[in-house]
Amino acid sequence: MGQVWSKEAPAASVPAAPSEVLTNEDIIRMVEAKLGDSVILAKIQGSTVEFNTSIDGLIVLKQAGVSDAVIQAMTEAGSR
């Protein structure tokens, strides 16, 4: 009889981070990766956050191309 070969699926390359805390830098990275607002908003809603929503922090976000909708969600999430 011939040998039977099976190919197992590779393990996930990025492990889950259950204690992940979302920061301004994470949001900017997601925007730079061209993730849509709906994806970023869902991530904000489902995460523990530590956003810098000071005036300077908001200006940096806007200069990085973060949409007003995402900035508003960040501001609201910071006050939960």
N, C-alpha and C positions, 0 to 999 in steps of 0.2 A: 504494500500500500504506500501511496505517496504521503509526504508530510503535509500537514495543514498548518498554514501560517496565519496568525491573527495579528492585527495591528491594533494596539490599544491607543485610545485617545491620550494625547499628552496632557499632563497636569497643567492647571492654569498657571500662567507665567507671572501673574500679579496676585499675590495673596490678598484676601479681604482684610480691611483694617477696621475692625469694629469700634475702636476707640478714636477713630479719625476725627479731628477737629478742623472744620473748614475755615480758611483765612482769606484775606484779600488776595494774597499771592495765588492761592488755589483758583479763585475765580478768574484772575487774569490769565492763568495758564489754560483754563478751560476756554476762555474767549479766544486766546491765541491759537488753540487747537481747532477753532471754528465749530465748537459745539453750539447747538441752538439754544436760544433763551429758554425754551421749554425744558430742556435737559438740565440746564444750570439751575432754573427755578425749582425743579423737582429735587435736585441734589441739596439745595439750600433748605428746603422744607423737611427733608429727611435726615438732616445732619445736626450735630452739635456745632455751634459756630462761635468764632471769636473774631468778629469783623472790626476793623478800624473805620468807624463812620464819622470821624472828625472831618472838618472842612478839608484839611490837607489830604486825608485819606480818600474822600470822595473825589477830589480833583485828580488824584493819581488814577483812580478807577476810570474816570471819564476819559482821561488822556490815553489810557490803555485800550479804549474802545468798548468798554462795558456799557451795555444799554441802560437807559433810564429805568426800564422795568426791573432789571436785575439789581441795579443800585437801590431801588425802592425796596425790593424784597430783602436785600441785605440789611438795610436800615431798620425795617420792621422786625427782622429775625433777631437783630442785636438787642431788641428791647423785650424779648420774650422772657 
